[in-house]
């Protein structure tokens, strides 16, 4: 059989056309999956090491840097908290503006504030 016959190339194009939509879906889906991590997951990965899973700051690192518990921080406005998460606070808290979107930061603050209502 001739390797350049019409039937052989027709089958390859058909296969490529089937794979193309899957590839487009995968490339479009991949960044949105990371962006849609839940606030609880983001808090657990980035914040809980100092603030604790419960927001009370009773962790080794939290005690070292004198983290206030969530109830004491509730006097701060949501906007103030968003600014702190975005820009960081002194040497003890990093800025997260390059790691999270504005929406994710707001969700993180909302999640943290919800810990103070429990």
SEVOVEX-815145 format. One record per residue: residue number from 0; residue in three letters; x, y, z of N, C-alpha, C, O in turn. Coordinates in steps of 0.1 Angstrom, whole numbers. Example, Ala and Ser with C-alpha at 12.3 -4.5 7.8 and 13.67 -1.06 7.14 Angstrom:
BEGIN
{site 0; 'ALA'; {132; -57; 78}; {123; -45; 78}; {132; -33; 78}; {142; -33; 85}}
{site 1; 'SER'; {128; -22; 71}; {137; -11; 71}; {129; 0; 79}; {134; 11; 80}}
***
This chain:
BEGIN
{site 0; 'UNK'; {8; -12; 0}; {0; 0; 0}; {9; 12; 0}; {19; 13; 7}}
{site 1; 'UNK'; {5; 22; -8}; {13; 34; -9}; {11; 43; 4}; {-1; 45; 7}}
{site 2; 'UNK'; {22; 47; 11}; {20; 55; 23}; {13; 68; 21}; {9; 74; 31}}
{site 3; 'UNK'; {13; 73; 9}; {7; 86; 6}; {-6; 85; -1}; {-12; 94; -7}}
{site 4; 'UNK'; {-12; 73; 1}; {-25; 71; -5}; {-36; 80; 1}; {-34; 84; 13}}
{site 5; 'UNK'; {-46; 83; -6}; {-57; 91; -1}; {-63; 86; 12}; {-66; 93; 21}}
{site 6; 'UNK'; {-66; 73; 13}; {-72; 67; 24}; {-64; 68; 37}; {-69; 71; 48}}
{site 7; 'UNK'; {-51; 67; 36}; {-42; 68; 48}; {-42; 82; 53}; {-44; 84; 65}}
{site 8; 'UNK'; {-41; 92; 45}; {-41; 106; 50}; {-55; 110; 55}; {-56; 118; 64}}
{site 9; 'UNK'; {-65; 105; 48}; {-78; 108; 52}; {-81; 104; 67}; {-87; 111; 75}}
{site 10; 'UNK'; {-76; 92; 70}; {-77; 87; 84}; {-69; 95; 94}; {-74; 97; 105}}
{site 11; 'UNK'; {-58; 100; 90}; {-50; 108; 99}; {-57; 122; 102}; {-57; 127; 113}}
{site 12; 'UNK'; {-62; 128; 91}; {-69; 141; 93}; {-81; 139; 102}; {-85; 147; 110}}
{site 13; 'UNK'; {-88; 128; 100}; {-100; 125; 108}; {-96; 124; 123}; {-103; 129; 131}}
{site 14; 'UNK'; {-85; 117; 126}; {-81; 115; 139}; {-76; 128; 145}; {-79; 131; 157}}
{site 15; 'UNK'; {-70; 137; 137}; {-65; 150; 142}; {-77; 159; 145}; {-77; 166; 155}}
{site 16; 'UNK'; {-88; 158; 137}; {-100; 166; 139}; {-107; 161; 152}; {-114; 169; 158}}
{site 17; 'UNK'; {-106; 149; 155}; {-112; 144; 168}; {-104; 149; 180}; {-110; 152; 191}}
{site 18; 'UNK'; {-91; 149; 179}; {-83; 153; 190}; {-83; 168; 192}; {-82; 172; 204}}
{site 19; 'UNK'; {-84; 176; 182}; {-84; 190; 183}; {-94; 196; 193}; {-90; 204; 202}}
{site 20; 'UNK'; {-107; 192; 193}; {-116; 198; 203}; {-112; 194; 217}; {-114; 201; 227}}
{site 21; 'UNK'; {-107; 182; 219}; {-103; 177; 232}; {-91; 186; 237}; {-91; 190; 249}}
{site 22; 'UNK'; {-82; 188; 228}; {-70; 197; 232}; {-74; 211; 236}; {-70; 217; 245}}
{site 23; 'UNK'; {-83; 217; 228}; {-88; 230; 231}; {-96; 230; 244}; {-94; 240; 252}}
{site 24; 'UNK'; {-104; 220; 247}; {-111; 220; 260}; {-101; 219; 271}; {-102; 226; 281}}
{site 25; 'UNK'; {-91; 210; 270}; {-81; 208; 280}; {-73; 221; 283}; {-72; 225; 295}}
{site 26; 'UNK'; {-69; 228; 273}; {-62; 241; 275}; {-70; 252; 280}; {-65; 260; 288}}
{site 27; 'UNK'; {-83; 252; 277}; {-92; 262; 283}; {-96; 259; 297}; {-98; 268; 305}}
{site 28; 'UNK'; {-97; 246; 300}; {-101; 241; 313}; {-91; 242; 324}; {-93; 245; 335}}
{site 29; 'UNK'; {-78; 240; 320}; {-67; 239; 329}; {-65; 251; 338}; {-65; 250; 350}}
{site 30; 'UNK'; {-64; 263; 332}; {-62; 275; 340}; {-74; 278; 349}; {-73; 283; 360}}
{site 31; 'UNK'; {-86; 275; 345}; {-98; 279; 353}; {-99; 269; 365}; {-105; 273; 375}}
{site 32; 'UNK'; {-94; 257; 364}; {-95; 248; 375}; {-86; 254; 386}; {-91; 254; 398}}
{site 33; 'UNK'; {-74; 258; 384}; {-66; 264; 394}; {-72; 276; 400}; {-71; 279; 412}}
{site 34; 'UNK'; {-78; 284; 392}; {-84; 297; 396}; {-96; 295; 405}; {-100; 303; 413}}
{site 35; 'UNK'; {-102; 283; 403}; {-115; 280; 411}; {-113; 272; 423}; {-122; 267; 429}}
{site 36; 'UNK'; {-100; 271; 428}; {-98; 265; 441}; {-107; 272; 451}; {-108; 284; 451}}
{site 37; 'UNK'; {-112; 264; 460}; {-120; 270; 470}; {-112; 279; 480}; {-100; 277; 482}}
{site 38; 'UNK'; {-119; 288; 486}; {-113; 297; 496}; {-108; 289; 508}; {-97; 292; 513}}
{site 39; 'UNK'; {-115; 278; 511}; {-110; 270; 523}; {-97; 263; 519}; {-88; 261; 528}}
{site 40; 'UNK'; {-96; 258; 507}; {-84; 252; 502}; {-72; 262; 502}; {-61; 259; 507}}
{site 41; 'UNK'; {-75; 273; 497}; {-64; 284; 496}; {-60; 288; 511}; {-48; 290; 513}}
{site 42; 'UNK'; {-70; 289; 519}; {-67; 293; 533}; {-59; 282; 540}; {-49; 285; 547}}
{site 43; 'UNK'; {-62; 269; 537}; {-55; 258; 543}; {-41; 257; 538}; {-32; 254; 546}}
{site 44; 'UNK'; {-38; 261; 526}; {-25; 260; 520}; {-16; 272; 524}; {-4; 271; 526}}
{site 45; 'UNK'; {-22; 284; 525}; {-14; 296; 527}; {-15; 303; 540}; {-6; 308; 545}}
{site 46; 'UNK'; {-27; 302; 546}; {-30; 310; 558}; {-29; 303; 571}; {-25; 308; 582}}
{site 47; 'UNK'; {-33; 290; 571}; {-35; 282; 583}; {-22; 280; 590}; {-22; 277; 602}}
{site 48; 'UNK'; {-11; 280; 583}; {2; 278; 590}; {4; 288; 601}; {11; 285; 611}}
{site 49; 'UNK'; {-1; 300; 599}; {0; 311; 610}; {-13; 312; 617}; {-13; 313; 630}}
{site 50; 'UNK'; {-24; 314; 610}; {-37; 317; 616}; {-44; 305; 621}; {-53; 306; 629}}
{site 51; 'UNK'; {-39; 293; 618}; {-46; 280; 623}; {-58; 277; 614}; {-64; 286; 609}}
{site 52; 'UNK'; {-62; 265; 614}; {-74; 260; 606}; {-86; 267; 612}; {-96; 269; 605}}
{site 53; 'UNK'; {-86; 270; 625}; {-98; 276; 632}; {-97; 291; 633}; {-106; 298; 637}}
{site 54; 'UNK'; {-86; 297; 628}; {-84; 312; 628}; {-80; 317; 641}; {-79; 329; 643}}
{site 55; 'UNK'; {-76; 309; 651}; {-73; 313; 664}; {-58; 317; 666}; {-54; 323; 676}}
{site 56; 'UNK'; {-50; 313; 656}; {-36; 317; 656}; {-27; 309; 666}; {-16; 312; 669}}
{site 57; 'UNK'; {-33; 297; 670}; {-26; 289; 680}; {-17; 279; 673}; {-17; 267; 676}}
{site 58; 'UNK'; {-8; 284; 664}; {2; 275; 658}; {15; 280; 662}; {17; 291; 667}}
{site 59; 'UNK'; {25; 272; 660}; {39; 275; 664}; {43; 288; 657}; {48; 298; 663}}
{site 60; 'UNK'; {41; 289; 644}; {45; 301; 637}; {36; 313; 640}; {40; 324; 641}}
{site 61; 'UNK'; {23; 310; 642}; {14; 321; 646}; {17; 327; 660}; {17; 339; 661}}
{site 62; 'UNK'; {21; 319; 669}; {26; 324; 682}; {39; 332; 681}; {41; 342; 688}}
{site 63; 'UNK'; {48; 327; 672}; {61; 334; 671}; {59; 348; 665}; {66; 357; 669}}
{site 64; 'UNK'; {49; 350; 656}; {47; 363; 650}; {36; 370; 656}; {31; 381; 651}}
{site 65; 'UNK'; {30; 365; 667}; {20; 372; 675}; {7; 374; 667}; {2; 385; 667}}
{site 66; 'UNK'; {2; 364; 660}; {-10; 365; 652}; {-22; 366; 662}; {-23; 359; 671}}
{site 67; 'UNK'; {-30; 376; 659}; {-42; 378; 667}; {-53; 368; 663}; {-53; 364; 651}}
{site 68; 'UNK'; {-61; 363; 672}; {-72; 354; 667}; {-82; 361; 659}; {-83; 374; 659}}
{site 69; 'UNK'; {-90; 354; 652}; {-99; 359; 642}; {-109; 369; 649}; {-114; 378; 643}}
{site 70; 'UNK'; {-113; 366; 661}; {-123; 374; 668}; {-117; 388; 671}; {-124; 398; 670}}
{site 71; 'UNK'; {-104; 389; 674}; {-98; 402; 676}; {-97; 410; 663}; {-97; 422; 662}}
{site 72; 'UNK'; {-95; 402; 652}; {-94; 409; 639}; {-107; 413; 633}; {-107; 420; 623}}
{site 73; 'UNK'; {-118; 408; 638}; {-131; 412; 633}; {-134; 426; 634}; {-143; 431; 627}}
{site 74; 'UNK'; {-127; 434; 642}; {-129; 448; 643}; {-124; 455; 630}; {-129; 466; 627}}
{site 75; 'UNK'; {-115; 449; 623}; {-110; 454; 610}; {-121; 452; 599}; {-128; 442; 599}}
{site 76; 'UNK'; {-122; 462; 590}; {-132; 461; 580}; {-128; 451; 569}; {-116; 447; 569}}
{site 77; 'UNK'; {-137; 446; 561}; {-134; 437; 551}; {-124; 443; 541}; {-114; 437; 537}}
{site 78; 'UNK'; {-126; 456; 538}; {-116; 463; 529}; {-102; 463; 535}; {-92; 462; 528}}
{site 79; 'UNK'; {-101; 466; 548}; {-88; 466; 554}; {-81; 452; 554}; {-69; 451; 551}}
{site 80; 'UNK'; {-89; 442; 556}; {-84; 428; 555}; {-80; 425; 541}; {-69; 418; 539}}
{site 81; 'UNK'; {-87; 429; 531}; {-84; 426; 517}; {-71; 433; 514}; {-62; 427; 507}}
{site 82; 'UNK'; {-69; 445; 519}; {-56; 453; 516}; {-45; 446; 522}; {-34; 445; 516}}
{site 83; 'UNK'; {-46; 440; 535}; {-35; 433; 541}; {-32; 421; 534}; {-20; 418; 532}}
{site 84; 'UNK'; {-42; 413; 529}; {-39; 401; 522}; {-32; 404; 508}; {-23; 397; 504}}
{site 85; 'UNK'; {-37; 415; 502}; {-32; 419; 489}; {-17; 424; 490}; {-9; 419; 483}}
{site 86; 'UNK'; {-15; 433; 500}; {-2; 439; 501}; {8; 433; 511}; {20; 436; 510}}
{site 87; 'UNK'; {3; 425; 520}; {11; 419; 530}; {11; 429; 542}; {5; 440; 542}}
{site 88; 'UNK'; {18; 424; 553}; {18; 432; 565}; {32; 431; 572}; {35; 420; 577}}
{site 89; 'UNK'; {40; 441; 571}; {53; 441; 577}; {62; 429; 571}; {60; 425; 560}}
{site 90; 'UNK'; {70; 424; 580}; {79; 413; 576}; {72; 399; 578}; {77; 389; 574}}
{site 91; 'UNK'; {61; 399; 586}; {55; 387; 590}; {45; 381; 580}; {42; 369; 581}}
{site 92; 'UNK'; {38; 389; 572}; {28; 384; 563}; {31; 388; 549}; {33; 400; 546}}
{site 93; 'UNK'; {33; 378; 540}; {36; 381; 526}; {24; 387; 519}; {12; 385; 523}}
{site 94; 'UNK'; {27; 393; 508}; {17; 398; 498}; {12; 386; 490}; {20; 378; 486}}
{site 95; 'UNK'; {-1; 386; 487}; {-6; 375; 479}; {-12; 380; 466}; {-19; 373; 459}}
{site 96; 'UNK'; {-9; 392; 462}; {-14; 398; 450}; {-10; 391; 437}; {-16; 392; 427}}
{site 97; 'UNK'; {2; 385; 438}; {7; 377; 426}; {2; 363; 426}; {3; 356; 415}}
{site 98; 'UNK'; {-3; 358; 437}; {-7; 344; 438}; {-22; 342; 436}; {-26; 332; 431}}
{site 99; 'UNK'; {-30; 352; 440}; {-44; 351; 439}; {-50; 363; 432}; {-45; 374; 431}}
{site 100; 'UNK'; {-62; 360; 425}; {-69; 371; 419}; {-76; 379; 429}; {-77; 375; 441}}
{site 101; 'UNK'; {-81; 391; 426}; {-88; 400; 435}; {-100; 392; 441}; {-103; 393; 453}}
{site 102; 'UNK'; {-107; 384; 432}; {-118; 377; 437}; {-115; 366; 447}; {-122; 364; 457}}
{site 103; 'UNK'; {-103; 359; 444}; {-99; 349; 454}; {-95; 355; 467}; {-97; 349; 477}}
{site 104; 'UNK'; {-89; 367; 467}; {-85; 373; 479}; {-97; 377; 487}; {-98; 375; 499}}
{site 105; 'UNK'; {-108; 382; 480}; {-120; 386; 487}; {-126; 373; 493}; {-131; 373; 504}}
{site 106; 'UNK'; {-126; 362; 486}; {-132; 350; 491}; {-124; 345; 503}; {-129; 339; 512}}
{site 107; 'UNK'; {-110; 346; 502}; {-102; 342; 514}; {-106; 350; 526}; {-107; 345; 537}}
{site 108; 'UNK'; {-107; 364; 525}; {-111; 372; 536}; {-125; 368; 541}; {-127; 367; 553}}
{site 109; 'UNK'; {-134; 366; 532}; {-148; 361; 536}; {-147; 348; 544}; {-154; 347; 554}}
{site 110; 'UNK'; {-139; 339; 539}; {-137; 326; 546}; {-131; 329; 560}; {-137; 323; 570}}
{site 111; 'UNK'; {-121; 337; 561}; {-115; 339; 574}; {-125; 346; 583}; {-125; 342; 595}}
{site 112; 'UNK'; {-132; 356; 578}; {-142; 362; 587}; {-153; 353; 591}; {-158; 354; 602}}
{site 113; 'UNK'; {-156; 343; 583}; {-166; 333; 587}; {-161; 325; 599}; {-170; 319; 606}}
{site 114; 'UNK'; {-148; 323; 600}; {-143; 315; 612}; {-146; 323; 625}; {-147; 316; 635}}
{site 115; 'UNK'; {-147; 336; 624}; {-149; 344; 636}; {-164; 344; 640}; {-168; 349; 651}}
{site 116; 'UNK'; {-172; 339; 632}; {-187; 338; 634}; {-191; 325; 640}; {-203; 322; 643}}
{site 117; 'UNK'; {-182; 315; 641}; {-185; 302; 646}; {-184; 301; 661}; {-187; 291; 667}}
***
